[in-house]
Amino acid sequence: MALRTMIARRFLSTSAFSSQFGAAASNLTAAGSTASDKPAPVPSDTLFVSGLNKRTTSETLHEAFVKFGQVVHAKVVTDRNTGFSKGFGFVKYASIEDAAKGIEGMDAKFLEGWVIFAEYARPRPPQGQTAPQNPYAQRS
């Protein structure tokens, strides 16, 4: 459900949708923003890129993001058996400023016919601990 809400908000905030429906779109996106939304992302030099085509390679990902800054490393996570992309990857930039430009330039843009999403990567949990099911849930 949260994923659907996030995708709907991104769709509603796109310029093509906003220009077609004007104020109605901005009212819908403003109404969807509440205090319970996820906190602001912590800036990082590494980006998490989702929505990748199964045929996307690390080289293609690198070429797409190098336009916005110095890419140190780009990696598409692949399935061991098929070798195809699992639909996500990581791009590491030389600086946080370049990473911000990468998000601005590639978030909700097309890559190999698919709309991709770029955001700051969250740090891995310490080894031996499992990640919480909902990382934005408040613990008491």
C-alpha positions as CSV (number, residue, x, y, z in Angstrom):
1,M,0.0,0.0,0.0
2,A,2.8,2.4,0.9
3,L,4.5,1.7,-2.5
4,R,1.3,2.5,-4.3
5,T,0.9,5.8,-2.4
6,M,4.5,6.7,-3.2
7,I,4.1,6.0,-6.9
8,A,0.8,7.9,-7.0
9,R,2.4,10.9,-5.4
10,R,5.3,10.8,-7.9
11,F,2.9,10.5,-10.8
12,L,0.7,13.4,-9.5
13,S,3.8,15.6,-9.0
14,T,5.1,15.1,-12.6
15,S,5.0,18.2,-14.8
16,A,3.0,16.5,-17.5
17,F,0.2,15.6,-15.1
18,S,0.3,18.9,-13.3
19,S,0.2,20.9,-16.6
20,Q,-2.8,18.9,-17.7
21,F,-4.8,19.1,-14.5
22,G,-3.3,22.2,-12.9
23,A,-4.6,23.1,-9.4
24,A,-6.4,19.9,-8.9
25,A,-3.1,17.9,-9.0
26,S,-1.4,20.3,-6.5
27,N,-4.3,20.0,-4.1
28,L,-4.2,16.2,-4.3
29,T,-0.4,16.1,-3.6
30,A,-0.7,18.6,-0.8
31,A,-3.5,16.6,0.8
32,G,-1.4,13.4,0.7
33,S,1.5,15.0,2.6
34,T,1.0,14.6,6.3
35,A,3.2,14.4,9.4
36,S,3.2,10.6,9.2
37,D,5.1,10.7,5.9
38,K,8.6,9.2,5.9
39,P,11.4,11.5,7.2
40,A,13.7,13.5,5.0
41,P,16.4,11.2,3.5
42,V,19.9,11.4,4.9
43,P,22.2,12.6,2.1
44,S,24.7,10.1,1.0
45,D,27.2,9.7,-1.9
46,T,25.5,6.4,-2.9
47,L,22.2,6.3,-4.7
48,F,19.6,3.4,-4.7
49,V,18.1,3.1,-8.2
50,S,14.9,1.1,-8.6
51,G,12.7,0.3,-11.6
52,L,15.4,-0.9,-13.8
53,N,14.8,-3.0,-16.9
54,K,15.8,-6.7,-16.7
55,R,18.3,-6.1,-19.5
56,T,20.0,-3.1,-17.8
57,T,23.7,-3.6,-17.2
58,S,26.1,-1.9,-14.8
59,E,27.8,-0.2,-17.8
60,T,24.4,1.3,-19.0
61,L,23.7,2.5,-15.5
62,H,27.1,4.1,-15.2
63,E,26.6,5.9,-18.6
64,A,23.2,7.2,-17.6
65,F,24.4,8.7,-14.3
66,V,27.9,10.0,-15.3
67,K,26.3,13.0,-17.0
68,F,25.5,14.5,-13.6
69,G,28.9,14.0,-11.8
70,Q,31.9,11.8,-11.2
71,V,30.6,8.2,-10.8
72,V,33.0,6.1,-8.8
73,H,31.1,2.8,-9.2
74,A,27.7,1.7,-10.6
75,K,26.4,-1.8,-9.9
76,V,23.2,-3.5,-11.1
77,V,22.1,-6.3,-8.8
78,T,21.6,-9.4,-10.8
79,D,20.0,-12.8,-10.4
80,R,22.6,-15.6,-9.9
81,N,20.8,-18.0,-12.2
82,T,19.7,-15.9,-15.1
83,G,22.2,-13.0,-14.9
84,F,19.4,-10.5,-15.5
85,S,18.9,-7.5,-13.4
86,K,16.7,-7.8,-10.3
87,G,15.3,-4.4,-11.1
88,F,17.6,-2.3,-8.8
89,G,21.1,-1.1,-8.4
90,F,23.5,1.3,-6.8
91,V,25.5,4.3,-8.0
92,K,28.3,5.7,-5.9
93,Y,29.4,9.3,-6.7
94,A,32.6,11.0,-5.7
95,S,30.7,13.6,-3.6
96,I,27.3,14.2,-2.0
97,E,26.8,17.2,-4.3
98,D,27.2,15.0,-7.4
99,A,24.8,12.5,-5.9
100,A,22.2,15.2,-5.4
101,K,22.6,16.2,-9.1
102,G,22.2,12.6,-10.0
103,I,18.9,12.3,-8.2
104,E,17.7,15.6,-9.7
105,G,18.7,14.5,-13.2
106,M,17.5,10.8,-13.2
107,D,14.7,10.4,-10.6
108,A,11.4,9.5,-12.4
109,K,13.2,9.5,-15.8
110,F,13.3,6.9,-18.5
111,L,16.2,4.5,-18.9
112,E,15.9,1.8,-21.5
113,G,12.1,2.3,-21.8
114,W,11.4,2.0,-18.1
115,V,10.8,4.8,-15.5
116,I,13.5,4.6,-12.9
117,F,13.6,6.1,-9.4
118,A,16.8,7.4,-7.7
119,E,17.1,8.2,-4.0
120,Y,19.8,8.3,-1.4
121,A,20.8,4.8,-0.3
122,R,20.1,3.9,3.3
123,P,23.0,2.4,5.3
124,R,23.0,-1.4,5.8
125,P,22.0,-2.6,9.3
126,P,24.9,-3.9,11.3
127,Q,25.8,-7.5,10.5
128,G,23.7,-10.0,12.5
129,Q,20.7,-7.7,12.8
130,T,17.8,-7.9,10.5
131,A,16.3,-4.8,8.9
132,P,12.9,-3.7,10.3
133,Q,9.9,-4.5,8.2
134,N,8.9,-0.8,8.1
135,P,12.0,1.4,8.5
136,Y,9.8,4.5,9.1
137,A,7.7,2.9,11.9
138,Q,8.1,4.5,15.4
139,R,9.4,2.1,18.1
140,S,8.5,2.5,21.7
